[in-house]
Amino acid sequence: MKVQFSSLSYLQNWKTRFVYFLLIPFIETSLLILVNAQYTNRLQWPVAIASMVLSGGTLSMSTIAQLFVMDRNLKIDQEMAVNRPFSFNYWGTKIATSISVGLTLIIINLVILSIFQAPLFLIIRALTMAPIIVLSGTVVGFLSVIAAWRNGNPYFYLNILASLTSIVSGVLILVDRYPFWLKALSYLFPFSQTIKFVITGTGKVYIDLAIDLIWILLGLSCYVTQLQKILKHPTHLW
């Protein structure tokens, strides 16, 4: 775990920690609040808190990708693929690290929002959903980076999925109000019901958990496929 944490670029000094754990989440939240305020003419605490929760999920998503890409750049992935492709220690530490940093971001920012008198029931609701959202982010990040394992741009799929996260999660407008095609797209991702529960307290979180399971199965299937290709041709295609 210590090695995983020390290899993350945004944990190298206090400036990068401040940017990733405080500045970026607050900028993203502020933009969403301003957009929402144009239509409601008031501060919407549910939007602010749901945005912070989602930020934890996206950080977990990018973290597991960054950890694996670093191993790819150092050729550690080749050794892992040949000798211990299903190592619990290898993948377990990456998953635990990704979940930990996502939870840390959420907790820090929820504490700050509580200082600004955010409603306590929303804070509690967000903390309850925090483990689920960071798990979802980790699962999505795993599939995206494995799918791009042999690509020239290892962040290709991650960048696409990360750009869609705010939309498919319904953090600004609940997905129930989306047109059919966009609602259907949102239900392909494990975020919308968790965020809905944070905002309203009535989201069907079990749906997101079921979608998580589907993403895990897709990730494992993609992983096995990539392993077979790498073992057959043990050099990257870039």
Summary of the structure (lengths in Angstrom):
residues: 238
radius of gyration: 18.2
end to end distance: 29.7
largest distance: 59.8
contacts: 772
relative contact order: 0.13
helix: 80%
strand: 0%
